[in-house]
Amino acid sequence: MSERDEPDSARQVAEHLLAAARSDLGLSRDAVRSVFAAPAHGGESYQSLAGLADAVMGRRPLAEHVVDGFYSRARRGARGERAFLGGAEAMAIHGYPPIAIDALPAQAVGRFLGLGNTYHAIAGSAGGRVVDIGCGAGVDLGVAAMLCPDTTLLVGVDKRPDLLHVVAAACPRADLVVGDVTALPFTVDAFDTVLANGLPPLQRPATLRSTADALQSIAAEGGVVSVTVIVAAPRLTAALAEVFPDDDVLARGLAVLISGKPTIADVISAFSSQSVVTVTRGENPYREPSARRRTAMYAVRAVKG
């Protein structure tokens, strides 16, 4: 799909989804629009639309058991999510310092499943308290240990305890905690820097805002929250805006359904309620061409105000 024919292609996919919503769910275009206009992507009607879109687009839903599946493979040292670049190859395209790729243990590098990099948030840090939520194999904690003074408190959190021995090898000085972003075991304002590289709940429209709130709640005033997130491609959202020029709600909602991801505007909105937000577009880690056309990767830096 080229830039020239993208509006026509987007129109075809959008019309196909709207037709499926009518035939399979009994939802008219106005009813679909009303679902999109609701305050959060969490209701039963939205979930039905999202499931329909997954089926129409031929993709796996980003359900908990799917996410746990590819992380389980990663814990065993096997390739995790085959849809994404991983390991040293991914670290290189995401701009990690070569010295870090060489210095970190091979078992940590090989299990790397980050969507981008978060190290820019800690480069030049004068110290303080750093936490990595969903620390995986510990790559970002290992980089933090290289960049931060020895006095910096480093904490890693992951809900999969059998992976923490790999984290301990990548960053021996880190304190490691078994936990989940939905119930973080920390007080408010506990950290100066909060990292989350490819945290699955940030990729889901239904859990984006609550996850952003949870990450910001543990950041101190003036602290930095640094995350990576896959979003609907700006080209896709622009094409749908051209198809539906007088209905931004429908255009943005369809972009979310087609891509399976929030828009970058959704991400900025989720973080900007508490922080000053800047975003930087990075390398899309999807291998599959159609997924690459429909999505984009952004690094988000939110300074809590």
Backbone as CSV, one residue per row, in Angstrom:
resi,resn,N_x,N_y,N_z,CA_x,CA_y,CA_z,C_x,C_y,C_z
1,MET,0.845,-1.193,0.000,0.000,0.000,0.000,0.879,1.240,0.000
2,SER,0.868,2.001,-1.064,1.708,3.182,-1.174,1.006,4.383,-0.551
3,GLU,1.771,5.478,-0.356,1.177,6.690,0.185,0.076,7.212,-0.732
4,ARG,0.246,7.024,-2.042,-0.710,7.568,-2.996,-2.073,6.886,-2.884
5,ASP,-2.078,5.567,-2.675,-3.363,4.874,-2.640,-3.837,4.578,-1.224
6,GLU,-3.153,5.118,-0.204,-3.497,4.795,1.166,-4.924,5.199,1.538
7,PRO,-5.426,6.397,1.193,-6.812,6.708,1.545,-7.803,5.705,0.966
8,ASP,-7.606,5.293,-0.291,-8.518,4.323,-0.889,-8.437,2.980,-0.167
9,SER,-7.228,2.544,0.180,-7.067,1.280,0.906,-7.691,1.383,2.293
10,ALA,-7.456,2.505,2.972,-8.044,2.710,4.296,-9.562,2.725,4.214
11,ARG,-10.094,3.335,3.162,-11.544,3.357,2.984,-12.099,1.936,2.859
12,GLN,-11.428,1.109,2.062,-11.901,-0.257,1.857,-11.909,-1.042,3.164
13,VAL,-10.832,-0.935,3.930,-10.760,-1.665,5.195,-11.802,-1.145,6.170
14,ALA,-11.946,0.190,6.244,-12.919,0.798,7.153,-14.342,0.379,6.802
15,GLU,-14.665,0.417,5.528,-16.003,0.025,5.108,-16.263,-1.452,5.375
16,HIS,-15.214,-2.270,5.223,-15.347,-3.698,5.520,-15.636,-3.906,7.011
17,LEU,-14.934,-3.173,7.879,-15.167,-3.278,9.316,-16.561,-2.793,9.688
18,LEU,-16.989,-1.684,9.104,-18.320,-1.155,9.409,-19.406,-2.132,8.946
19,ALA,-19.188,-2.755,7.786,-20.156,-3.743,7.298,-20.198,-4.960,8.219
20,ALA,-19.033,-5.401,8.693,-18.977,-6.538,9.608,-19.644,-6.200,10.942
21,ALA,-19.452,-4.965,11.412,-20.086,-4.547,12.660,-21.605,-4.590,12.538
22,ARG,-22.100,-4.198,11.368,-23.551,-4.234,11.157,-24.054,-5.672,11.062
23,SER,-23.363,-6.508,10.274,-23.854,-7.866,10.035,-23.635,-8.789,11.231
24,ASP,-22.495,-8.654,11.907,-22.154,-9.581,12.981,-22.611,-9.102,14.357
25,LEU,-22.613,-7.789,14.566,-22.932,-7.245,15.891,-24.214,-6.428,15.913
26,GLY,-24.778,-6.169,14.742,-25.995,-5.373,14.683,-25.782,-3.904,15.005
27,LEU,-24.552,-3.408,14.777,-24.217,-2.012,15.092,-24.171,-1.185,13.815
28,SER,-25.001,-0.146,13.764,-24.963,0.781,12.647,-23.716,1.645,12.742
29,ARG,-23.449,2.402,11.692,-22.297,3.316,11.727,-22.427,4.297,12.883
30,ASP,-23.627,4.833,13.117,-23.824,5.764,14.230,-23.591,5.079,15.573
31,ALA,-24.008,3.808,15.670,-23.796,3.074,16.920,-22.310,2.825,17.152
32,VAL,-21.580,2.499,16.085,-20.130,2.320,16.201,-19.487,3.624,16.655
33,ARG,-19.912,4.715,16.068,-19.368,6.024,16.456,-19.627,6.304,17.932
34,SER,-20.815,5.934,18.418,-21.153,6.159,19.827,-20.247,5.358,20.750
35,VAL,-19.887,4.153,20.310,-18.955,3.336,21.098,-17.602,4.032,21.176
36,PHE,-17.136,4.564,20.055,-15.850,5.262,20.040,-15.879,6.520,20.895
37,ALA,-17.032,7.159,20.976,-17.147,8.430,21.701,-17.222,8.241,23.210
38,ALA,-17.399,6.992,23.666,-17.462,6.732,25.099,-16.136,7.099,25.757
39,PRO,-16.149,7.430,27.051,-14.933,7.916,27.719,-13.752,6.959,27.696
40,ALA,-14.007,5.655,27.748,-12.889,4.694,27.802,-13.194,3.504,26.915
41,HIS,-12.121,2.868,26.424,-12.259,1.698,25.567,-12.349,0.441,26.429
42,GLY,-13.335,0.393,27.288,-13.406,-0.742,28.183,-14.744,-1.439,28.224
43,GLY,-15.764,-0.862,27.574,-17.093,-1.425,27.660,-17.259,-2.685,26.828
44,GLU,-18.377,-3.365,27.065,-18.642,-4.620,26.360,-18.757,-4.404,24.857
45,SER,-19.400,-3.310,24.449,-19.561,-3.057,23.015,-18.207,-2.820,22.343
46,TYR,-17.338,-2.070,23.023,-16.018,-1.833,22.440,-15.230,-3.135,22.351
47,GLN,-15.285,-3.946,23.394,-14.555,-5.213,23.365,-15.057,-6.120,22.241
48,SER,-16.383,-6.084,21.988,-16.931,-6.860,20.881,-16.395,-6.347,19.554
49,LEU,-16.319,-5.016,19.408,-15.761,-4.430,18.189,-14.293,-4.790,18.030
50,ALA,-13.556,-4.729,19.122,-12.125,-5.054,19.055,-11.916,-6.512,18.666
51,GLY,-12.722,-7.405,19.228,-12.609,-8.807,18.863,-12.967,-9.049,17.409
52,LEU,-14.004,-8.354,16.929,-14.382,-8.460,15.521,-13.250,-7.974,14.623
53,ALA,-12.628,-6.855,15.007,-11.526,-6.306,14.209,-10.346,-7.264,14.170
54,ASP,-10.037,-7.908,15.296,-8.948,-8.889,15.304,-9.232,-10.009,14.307
55,ALA,-10.480,-10.464,14.288,-10.842,-11.544,13.367,-10.772,-11.079,11.917
56,VAL,-11.311,-9.894,11.644,-11.308,-9.369,10.275,-9.890,-9.141,9.787
57,MET,-9.006,-8.623,10.672,-7.636,-8.312,10.285,-6.726,-9.541,10.351
58,GLY,-7.246,-10.655,10.844,-6.459,-11.884,10.892,-5.300,-11.842,11.857
59,ARG,-5.482,-11.242,13.013,-4.388,-11.160,13.983,-4.834,-11.748,15.323
60,ARG,-3.839,-12.126,16.113,-4.126,-12.602,17.457,-4.495,-11.428,18.336
61,PRO,-5.513,-11.567,19.155,-5.793,-10.505,20.120,-4.666,-10.428,21.141
62,LEU,-4.375,-9.226,21.637,-3.295,-9.070,22.615,-3.833,-9.397,24.005
63,ALA,-4.269,-10.641,24.149,-4.825,-11.092,25.416,-3.704,-11.551,26.349
64,GLU,-4.040,-11.685,27.627,-3.030,-12.012,28.627,-2.342,-13.337,28.316
65,HIS,-3.107,-14.351,27.885,-2.493,-15.660,27.651,-1.558,-15.629,26.445
66,VAL,-1.846,-14.753,25.464,-0.965,-14.618,24.304,0.355,-13.983,24.727
67,VAL,0.251,-12.888,25.484,1.460,-12.208,25.975,2.280,-13.143,26.846
68,ASP,1.615,-13.855,27.765,2.332,-14.785,28.633,3.009,-15.885,27.825
69,GLY,2.388,-16.268,26.711,2.959,-17.317,25.877,4.301,-16.947,25.304
70,PHE,4.395,-15.747,24.694,5.697,-15.444,24.111,6.737,-15.071,25.156
71,TYR,6.309,-14.569,26.327,7.285,-14.345,27.376,7.739,-15.665,28.000
72,SER,6.856,-16.660,28.025,7.257,-17.978,28.523,8.342,-18.563,27.643
73,ARG,8.190,-18.421,26.326,9.230,-18.909,25.419,10.539,-18.154,25.641
74,ALA,10.423,-16.858,25.888,11.623,-16.053,26.130,12.322,-16.478,27.416
75,ARG,11.550,-16.839,28.432,12.156,-17.266,29.687,12.992,-18.527,29.499
76,ARG,12.558,-19.360,28.565,13.312,-20.591,28.298,14.500,-20.356,27.372
77,GLY,14.672,-19.121,26.946,15.772,-18.799,26.060,15.423,-18.920,24.605
78,ALA,14.153,-19.272,24.297,13.707,-19.374,22.907,13.269,-18.007,22.413
79,ARG,13.095,-17.900,21.102,12.614,-16.651,20.530,11.227,-16.380,21.082
80,GLY,10.972,-15.175,21.526,9.697,-14.856,22.146,8.634,-14.509,21.137
81,GLU,8.402,-13.241,20.917,7.387,-12.783,19.980,8.011,-12.718,18.594
82,ARG,7.700,-13.683,17.754,8.334,-13.755,16.437,7.902,-12.633,15.514
83,ALA,6.820,-11.941,15.866,6.381,-10.824,15.031,7.339,-9.648,15.123
84,PHE,8.114,-9.560,16.204,8.998,-8.437,16.442,10.464,-8.822,16.292
85,LEU,11.278,-7.846,15.925,12.716,-8.004,16.065,13.049,-8.143,17.542
86,GLY,14.056,-8.930,17.857,14.463,-9.102,19.237,15.960,-9.279,19.341
87,GLY,16.446,-9.438,20.566,17.843,-9.702,20.811,18.759,-8.556,20.419
88,ALA,20.013,-8.922,20.092,21.016,-7.907,19.750,20.621,-7.111,18.510
89,GLU,19.941,-7.758,17.557,19.508,-7.062,16.348,18.570,-5.913,16.703
90,ALA,17.615,-6.183,17.591,16.681,-5.134,17.995,17.394,-4.034,18.781
91,MET,18.286,-4.417,19.682,19.014,-3.402,20.449,19.790,-2.474,19.523
92,ALA,20.395,-3.036,18.475,21.183,-2.221,17.543,20.296,-1.235,16.791
93,ILE,19.145,-1.696,16.265,18.314,-0.766,15.486,17.647,0.276,16.368
94,HIS,17.501,-0.047,17.669,16.897,0.920,18.583,17.914,1.883,19.188
95,GLY,19.164,1.778,18.781,20.151,2.766,19.184,20.823,2.534,20.510
96,TYR,20.806,1.311,21.018,21.536,1.042,22.256,23.041,1.165,22.013
97,PRO,23.777,1.679,22.987,25.228,1.809,22.806,25.863,0.443,22.525
98,PRO,26.716,0.338,21.507,27.371,-0.946,21.210,28.076,-1.544,22.412
99,ILE,28.639,-0.684,23.253,29.337,-1.204,24.435,28.392,-1.953,25.358
100,ALA,27.124,-1.518,25.400,26.137,-2.196,26.238,25.782,-3.558,25.659
101,ILE,25.611,-3.618,24.356,25.276,-4.895,23.716,26.387,-5.906,23.951
102,ASP,27.633,-5.447,23.901,28.773,-6.341,24.086,28.973,-6.728,25.550
103,ALA,28.676,-5.799,26.452,29.000,-6.021,27.860,27.941,-6.826,28.604
104,LEU,26.677,-6.737,28.185,25.618,-7.432,28.906,25.682,-8.936,28.638
105,PRO,25.225,-9.750,29.591,25.255,-11.205,29.390,24.442,-11.615,28.163
106,ALA,24.943,-12.613,27.445,24.275,-13.067,26.220,22.858,-13.552,26.496
107,GLN,22.629,-14.152,27.676,21.294,-14.660,27.964,20.296,-13.526,28.149
108,ALA,20.762,-12.365,28.596,19.871,-11.215,28.718,19.633,-10.579,27.355
109,VAL,20.698,-10.368,26.595,20.576,-9.757,25.264,19.693,-10.614,24.361
110,GLY,19.886,-11.936,24.403,19.113,-12.817,23.548,17.633,-12.819,23.848
111,ARG,17.274,-12.483,25.082,15.871,-12.450,25.478,15.255,-11.055,25.362
112,PHE,16.001,-10.094,24.881,15.498,-8.722,24.812,14.281,-8.639,23.895
113,LEU,13.181,-8.110,24.431,11.939,-7.965,23.669,11.416,-6.533,23.717
114,GLY,12.292,-5.568,24.029,11.854,-4.181,24.077,11.431,-3.674,22.707
115,LEU,10.516,-2.727,22.710,10.026,-2.160,21.455,10.885,-1.008,20.957
116,GLY,11.739,-0.487,21.811,12.598,0.631,21.453,13.664,0.746,22.516
117,ASN,14.011,1.970,22.905,14.918,2.122,24.038,14.394,3.190,24.979
118,THR,14.727,3.011,26.238,14.341,3.986,27.257,15.567,4.627,27.901
119,TYR,16.761,4.243,27.435,17.965,4.701,28.138,18.181,6.205,28.043
120,HIS,17.564,6.849,27.007,17.739,8.302,26.868,17.251,9.041,28.105
121,ALA,16.331,8.434,28.853,15.797,9.093,30.048,16.792,9.097,31.194
122,ILE,17.777,8.187,31.168,18.715,8.102,32.274,20.121,8.535,31.881
123,ALA,20.356,8.758,30.579,21.674,9.230,30.156,21.969,10.565,30.827
124,GLY,23.121,10.659,31.465,23.501,11.902,32.133,22.839,12.107,33.472
125,SER,22.152,11.090,33.985,21.482,11.230,35.275,22.508,11.463,36.377
126,ALA,22.134,12.305,37.314,23.027,12.596,38.432,22.843,11.610,39.583
127,GLY,21.994,10.628,39.387,21.752,9.663,40.449,20.280,9.607,40.782
128,GLY,19.968,9.153,41.992,18.581,9.093,42.414,18.050,7.682,42.413
129,ARG,16.785,7.554,42.023,16.071,6.279,42.140,15.459,5.934,40.777
130,VAL,15.809,4.759,40.257,15.358,4.329,38.933,14.638,2.997,39.081
131,VAL,13.454,2.883,38.481,12.721,1.619,38.479,12.352,1.263,37.049
132,ASP,12.456,-0.031,36.732,12.062,-0.546,35.415,10.877,-1.477,35.622
133,ILE,9.703,-1.058,35.130,8.478,-1.830,35.283,8.334,-2.767,34.084
134,GLY,8.231,-4.063,34.360,8.261,-5.048,33.283,9.678,-5.179,32.762
135,CYS,10.615,-5.423,33.677,12.039,-5.330,33.335,12.513,-6.469,32.447
136,GLY,11.705,-7.520,32.261,12.085,-8.585,31.344,13.379,-9.258,31.748
137,ALA,14.332,-9.295,30.821,15.612,-9.948,31.078,16.632,-9.008,31.707
138,GLY,16.279,-7.750,31.908,17.154,-6.829,32.625,18.065,-5.979,31.777
139,VAL,17.823,-5.923,30.472,18.691,-5.142,29.585,18.704,-3.669,29.983
140,ASP,17.536,-3.083,30.186,17.509,-1.651,30.504,18.085,-1.354,31.877
141,LEU,17.934,-2.262,32.810,18.584,-2.080,34.111,20.102,-2.166,33.973
142,GLY,20.572,-3.079,33.129,22.006,-3.185,32.899,22.569,-1.925,32.282
143,VAL,21.842,-1.344,31.328,22.278,-0.076,30.724,22.249,1.027,31.758
144,ALA,21.219,1.050,32.608,21.140,2.065,33.660,22.334,1.978,34.598
145,ALA,22.754,0.767,34.916,23.909,0.599,35.800,25.172,1.168,35.175
146,MET,25.277,1.080,33.837,26.440,1.636,33.148,26.405,3.162,33.107
147,LEU,25.208,3.738,33.038,25.075,5.174,32.832,24.973,5.976,34.120
148,CYS,24.485,5.341,35.187,24.212,6.073,36.422,25.336,5.888,37.443
149,PRO,25.463,6.836,38.348,26.462,6.697,39.418,26.180,5.473,40.285
150,ASP,27.211,5.023,40.985,27.068,3.849,41.848,26.058,4.074,42.961
151,THR,25.785,5.326,43.294,24.845,5.624,44.377,23.393,5.525,43.943
152,THR,23.144,5.337,42.657,21.773,5.277,42.164,21.089,3.995,42.619
153,LEU,19.874,4.141,43.143,19.059,2.987,43.488,18.417,2.452,42.210
154,LEU,18.636,1.174,41.902,18.055,0.533,40.724,17.113,-0.576,41.173
155,VAL,15.895,-0.536,40.655,14.876,-1.518,41.037,14.240,-2.083,39.765
156,GLY,14.113,-3.397,39.705,13.446,-4.047,38.593,12.191,-4.751,39.058
157,VAL,11.121,-4.617,38.280,9.845,-5.252,38.620,9.392,-6.097,37.439
158,ASP,9.066,-7.356,37.702,8.476,-8.202,36.672,7.581,-9.217,37.362
159,LYS,6.502,-9.589,36.689,5.554,-10.517,37.316,5.951,-11.979,37.117
160,ARG,7.069,-12.211,36.422,7.507,-13.576,36.129,8.775,-13.885,36.938
161,PRO,8.624,-14.487,38.116,9.778,-14.665,39.009,10.879,-15.536,38.421
162,ASP,10.526,-16.461,37.507,11.557,-17.353,36.978,12.464,-16.667,35.967
163,LEU,12.220,-15.399,35.665,13.114,-14.651,34.783,14.092,-13.779,35.572
164,LEU,13.851,-13.614,36.858,14.642,-12.655,37.629,16.100,-13.073,37.800
165,HIS,16.409,-14.367,37.659,17.822,-14.752,37.758,18.604,-14.212,36.554
166,VAL,17.928,-14.080,35.413,18.578,-13.488,34.246,18.797,-11.998,34.486
167,VAL,17.815,-11.342,35.093,17.941,-9.916,35.424,19.102,-9.705,36.393
168,ALA,19.204,-10.582,37.384,20.270,-10.443,38.383,21.651,-10.537,37.744
169,ALA,21.790,-11.356,36.700,23.073,-11.448,36.003,23.345,-10.202,35.171
170,ALA,22.287,-9.618,34.613,22.453,-8.417,33.785,22.730,-7.185,34.628
171,CYS,22.173,-7.163,35.849,22.359,-6.000,36.723,22.427,-6.472,38.171
172,PRO,23.600,-6.924,38.619,23.711,-7.488,39.971,23.347,-6.508,41.079
173,ARG,23.470,-5.204,40.830,23.216,-4.244,41.906,21.751,-3.863,42.038
174,ALA,20.891,-4.370,41.161,19.476,-4.005,41.207,18.730,-4.781,42.288
175,ASP,17.788,-4.119,42.924,16.825,-4.789,43.786,15.679,-5.276,42.905
176,LEU,15.330,-6.548,43.028,14.338,-7.145,42.137,13.074,-7.505,42.914
177,VAL,11.934,-7.174,42.290,10.639,-7.326,42.938,9.699,-8.051,41.987
178,VAL,8.982,-9.040,42.491,7.915,-9.672,41.714,6.666,-8.817,41.867
179,GLY,6.170,-8.298,40.758,5.009,-7.417,40.832,4.464,-7.114,39.458
180,ASP,3.366,-6.385,39.436,2.657,-6.089,38.198,2.223,-4.632,38.219
181,VAL,2.127,-4.024,37.047,1.782,-2.610,36.964,0.387,-2.341,37.509
182,THR,-0.468,-3.349,37.552,-1.815,-3.139,38.077,-1.843,-3.055,39.601
183,ALA,-0.753,-3.454,40.259,-0.697,-3.399,41.723,0.751,-3.203,42.145
184,LEU,1.298,-2.032,41.846,2.705,-1.767,42.132,2.936,-1.637,43.634
185,PRO,3.978,-2.305,44.154,4.210,-2.316,45.600,5.076,-1.141,46.062
186,PHE,4.749,0.062,45.603,5.558,1.239,45.933,4.649,2.379,46.401
187,THR,5.238,3.277,47.147,4.501,4.465,47.577,4.467,5.496,46.453
188,VAL,3.592,6.449,46.573,3.514,7.555,45.620,4.830,8.327,45.652
189,ASP,5.278,8.787,44.476,6.489,9.611,44.349,7.763,8.877,44.766
190,ALA,7.821,7.572,44.573,8.937,6.775,45.087,10.193,6.856,44.226
191,PHE,10.081,7.259,42.921,11.219,7.170,42.009,11.402,8.454,41.204
192,ASP,12.668,8.698,40.861,12.993,9.851,40.015,12.873,9.508,38.538
193,THR,13.071,8.241,38.188,12.964,7.793,36.798,12.204,6.479,36.766
194,VAL,11.169,6.437,35.918,10.343,5.233,35.761,10.448,4.791,34.302
195,LEU,10.919,3.558,34.092,11.093,3.022,32.746,10.049,1.930,32.484
196,ALA,9.584,1.844,31.243,8.681,0.761,30.836,8.845,0.581,29.337
197,ASN,9.612,-0.425,28.963,9.954,-0.644,27.553,9.045,-1.706,26.950
198,GLY,8.003,-1.253,26.236,7.103,-2.186,25.578,6.146,-2.879,26.524
199,LEU,5.771,-2.240,27.601,4.847,-2.829,28.569,3.510,-3.121,27.877
200,PRO,3.064,-4.391,27.847,1.865,-4.734,27.071,0.623,-3.899,27.372
201,PRO,0.298,-3.567,28.637,-0.927,-2.779,28.860,-0.901,-1.381,28.236
202,LEU,0.297,-0.857,27.923,0.360,0.436,27.230,-0.040,0.301,25.762
203,GLN,0.009,-0.912,25.224,-0.322,-1.115,23.816,-1.821,-1.353,23.617
204,ARG,-2.563,-1.488,24.698,-3.988,-1.804,24.612,-4.814,-0.551,24.898
205,PRO,-5.684,-0.161,23.976,-6.519,1.031,24.219,-7.296,0.957,25.531
206,ALA,-7.748,-0.240,25.911,-8.581,-0.364,27.105,-7.802,-0.135,28.392
207,THR,-6.478,-0.372,28.389,-5.694,-0.263,29.621,-4.633,0.839,29.559
208,LEU,-4.575,1.564,28.452,-3.549,2.593,28.280,-3.591,3.630,29.392
209,ARG,-4.742,4.242,29.622,-4.804,5.355,30.567,-4.534,4.903,31.995
210,SER,-5.096,3.775,32.414,-4.861,3.314,33.785,-3.391,2.960,33.999
211,THR,-2.746,2.421,32.969,-1.326,2.082,33.079,-0.468,3.333,33.142
212,ALA,-0.798,4.328,32.308,-0.075,5.602,32.363,-0.212,6.235,33.743
213,ASP,-1.405,6.186,34.316,-1.621,6.750,35.654,-0.787,6.015,36.700
214,ALA,-0.723,4.684,36.583,0.037,3.892,37.557,1.525,4.222,37.491
215,LEU,2.062,4.361,36.285,3.482,4.678,36.130,3.793,6.070,36.666
216,GLN,2.902,7.018,36.385,3.142,8.386,36.854,2.959,8.518,38.360
217,SER,2.134,7.666,38.948,1.881,7.784,40.391,3.131,7.508,41.215
218,ILE,4.030,6.664,40.707,5.231,6.342,41.482,6.406,7.250,41.121
219,ALA,6.204,8.174,40.171,7.246,9.145,39.820,7.157,10.349,40.743
220,ALA,8.314,10.825,41.196,8.357,12.013,42.036,8.058,13.254,41.200
221,GLU,7.723,14.329,41.874,7.519,15.602,41.190,8.801,15.984,40.445
222,GLY,8.677,16.278,39.163,9.838,16.564,38.343,10.533,15.330,37.816
223,GLY,10.043,14.150,38.206,10.627,12.897,37.737,10.227,12.591,36.301
224,VAL,10.930,11.629,35.705,10.735,11.282,34.299,10.139,9.883,34.188
225,VAL,9.097,9.771,33.385,8.552,8.479,32.990,8.918,8.269,31.528
226,SER,9.662,7.205,31.239,10.137,6.936,29.884,9.588,5.595,29.425
227,VAL,8.772,5.620,28.365,8.141,4.387,27.889,8.274,4.291,26.375
228,THR,8.106,3.073,25.871,7.973,2.871,24.430,6.614,2.241,24.177
229,VAL,5.997,2.626,23.064,4.647,2.144,22.788,4.444,2.032,21.275
230,ILE,3.767,0.971,20.867,3.355,0.814,19.472,1.983,1.443,19.312
231,VAL,1.821,2.289,18.303,0.569,3.009,18.080,0.103,2.816,16.642
232,ALA,-1.116,3.267,16.378,-1.608,3.301,15.003,-0.721,4.234,14.187
233,ALA,-0.367,3.821,12.984,0.530,4.626,12.147,-0.085,5.989,11.850
234,PRO,0.679,7.072,11.981,0.153,8.397,11.618,-0.384,8.461,10.195
235,ARG,0.260,7.728,9.269,-0.252,7.691,7.888,-1.644,7.090,7.821
236,LEU,-1.880,6.069,8.658,-3.199,5.450,8.691,-4.232,6.411,9.258
237,THR,-3.909,7.070,10.365,-4.865,7.997,10.953,-5.140,9.173,10.014
238,ALA,-4.095,9.618,9.296,-4.288,10.717,8.341,-5.163,10.268,7.172
239,ALA,-4.953,9.042,6.703,-5.759,8.528,5.595,-7.219,8.418,5.992
240,LEU,-7.492,7.933,7.209,-8.872,7.814,7.657,-9.499,9.180,7.915
241,ALA,-8.686,10.161,8.335,-9.197,11.523,8.479,-9.617,12.085,7.129
242,GLU,-8.924,11.671,6.073,-9.292,12.097,4.720,-10.565,11.394,4.252
243,VAL,-10.719,10.144,4.654,-11.922,9.389,4.285,-13.146,9.922,5.018
244,PHE,-12.969,10.291,6.288,-14.073,10.805,7.110,-13.721,12.223,7.585
245,PRO,-13.707,13.195,6.681,-13.199,14.530,7.022,-14.029,15.274,8.060
246,ASP,-15.279,14.895,8.225,-16.143,15.604,9.170,-16.442,14.790,10.420
247,ASP,-15.702,13.732,10.635,-15.994,12.858,11.779,-14.697,12.321,12.367
248,ASP,-14.046,13.143,13.168,-12.762,12.760,13.763,-12.921,11.576,14.715
249,VAL,-14.038,11.509,15.420,-14.260,10.414,16.367,-14.276,9.073,15.635
250,LEU,-15.014,9.007,14.524,-15.085,7.761,13.758,-13.732,7.423,13.139
251,ALA,-13.060,8.435,12.578,-11.770,8.198,11.925,-10.747,7.652,12.913
252,ARG,-10.638,8.268,14.089,-9.653,7.818,15.068,-10.024,6.456,15.642
253,GLY,-11.318,6.231,15.859,-11.739,4.935,16.372,-11.445,3.807,15.409
254,LEU,-11.686,4.055,14.122,-11.389,3.033,13.122,-9.887,2.800,13.002
255,ALA,-9.076,3.840,13.170,-7.621,3.665,13.151,-7.176,2.730,14.264
256,VAL,-7.800,2.858,15.441,-7.473,1.978,16.564,-7.878,0.543,16.249
257,LEU,-9.064,0.348,15.685,-9.511,-1.007,15.366,-8.644,-1.648,14.292
258,ILE,-8.311,-0.889,13.248,-7.530,-1.445,12.136,-6.118,-1.812,12.576
259,SER,-5.521,-0.953,13.387,-4.148,-1.205,13.836,-4.086,-2.118,15.049
260,GLY,-5.159,-2.137,15.846,-5.143,-2.862,17.104,-4.404,-2.130,18.202
261,LYS,-4.066,-0.856,17.969,-3.265,-0.067,18.904,-3.905,1.301,19.132
262,PRO,-3.554,1.973,20.227,-4.023,3.349,20.409,-3.352,4.275,19.411
263,THR,-3.896,5.471,19.241,-3.219,6.477,18.426,-2.190,7.195,19.288
264,ILE,-1.256,7.883,18.648,-0.277,8.646,19.421,-0.959,9.770,20.194
265,ALA,-2.061,10.292,19.638,-2.821,11.308,20.368,-3.407,10.727,21.655
266,ASP,-3.856,9.467,21.609,-4.362,8.802,22.812,-3.257,8.676,23.859
267,VAL,-2.056,8.311,23.414,-0.934,8.137,24.337,-0.560,9.465,24.990
268,ILE,-0.455,10.503,24.176,-0.116,11.826,24.719,-1.171,12.271,25.719
269,SER,-2.432,12.070,25.381,-3.514,12.450,26.283,-3.436,11.686,27.601
270,ALA,-3.103,10.394,27.540,-3.044,9.572,28.748,-1.968,10.059,29.713
271,PHE,-0.845,10.543,29.184,0.246,10.993,30.044,0.179,12.478,30.379
272,SER,-0.420,13.278,29.516,-0.355,14.728,29.710,-1.270,15.237,30.816
273,SER,-2.133,14.379,31.360,-2.963,14.817,32.485,-2.113,15.111,33.721
274,GLN,-0.933,14.488,33.814,-0.063,14.711,34.968,1.325,15.228,34.597
275,SER,1.668,15.210,33.313,3.056,15.450,32.918,3.150,16.310,31.665
276,VAL,4.345,16.847,31.450,4.689,17.485,30.179,5.313,16.410,29.302
277,VAL,4.748,16.200,28.121,5.072,15.036,27.316,5.782,15.429,26.025
278,THR,6.843,14.710,25.716,7.471,14.806,24.396,7.544,13.398,23.816
279,VAL,7.389,13.298,22.496,7.427,11.988,21.841,8.439,12.015,20.706
280,THR,9.064,10.878,20.483,10.048,10.722,19.414,9.751,9.437,18.665
281,ARG,9.621,9.539,17.350,9.335,8.340,16.577,10.620,7.542,16.393
282,GLY,10.513,6.230,16.577,11.667,5.348,16.424,11.425,4.279,15.389
283,GLU,12.273,3.250,15.410,12.187,2.163,14.446,11.057,1.207,14.815
284,ASN,10.202,0.922,13.852,9.116,-0.023,14.068,9.693,-1.446,14.118
285,PRO,9.479,-2.191,15.213,10.088,-3.525,15.323,9.300,-4.643,14.661
286,TYR,8.124,-4.342,14.098,7.358,-5.401,13.426,8.128,-5.921,12.215
287,ARG,8.085,-7.221,12.030,8.695,-7.833,10.858,7.733,-7.863,9.672
288,GLU,6.453,-8.070,9.939,5.460,-8.303,8.889,5.075,-6.976,8.210
289,PRO,5.156,-6.911,6.882,4.950,-5.629,6.179,3.611,-4.962,6.459
290,SER,2.517,-5.728,6.505,1.218,-5.084,6.720,1.127,-4.492,8.119
291,ALA,1.709,-5.175,9.110,1.722,-4.625,10.468,2.579,-3.364,10.528
292,ARG,3.681,-3.343,9.800,4.539,-2.155,9.776,3.818,-0.970,9.141
293,ARG,2.979,-1.214,8.144,2.254,-0.121,7.512,1.201,0.475,8.440
294,ARG,0.648,-0.344,9.297,-0.470,0.095,10.130,-0.058,0.618,11.492
295,THR,1.212,0.466,11.837,1.654,0.843,13.173,2.930,1.678,13.118
296,ALA,3.281,2.240,14.265,4.525,2.994,14.416,4.978,2.871,15.864
297,MET,6.275,3.002,16.103,6.800,2.963,17.458,7.220,4.361,17.887
298,TYR,6.837,4.725,19.099,7.234,6.008,19.667,7.850,5.807,21.053
299,ALA,8.881,6.600,21.325,9.391,6.736,22.678,8.725,7.960,23.294
300,VAL,8.213,7.792,24.493,7.484,8.852,25.186,8.253,9.234,26.434
301,ARG,8.501,10.531,26.598,9.167,11.050,27.802,8.202,12.009,28.494
302,ALA,7.772,11.635,29.675,6.803,12.441,30.425,7.449,12.946,31.698
303,VAL,7.544,14.257,31.830,8.119,14.866,33.028,6.960,15.273,33.937
304,LYS,6.897,14.653,35.095,5.765,14.878,35.975,5.776,16.290,36.541
305,GLY,4.663,16.980,36.352,4.592,18.375,36.790,3.769,18.549,38.057
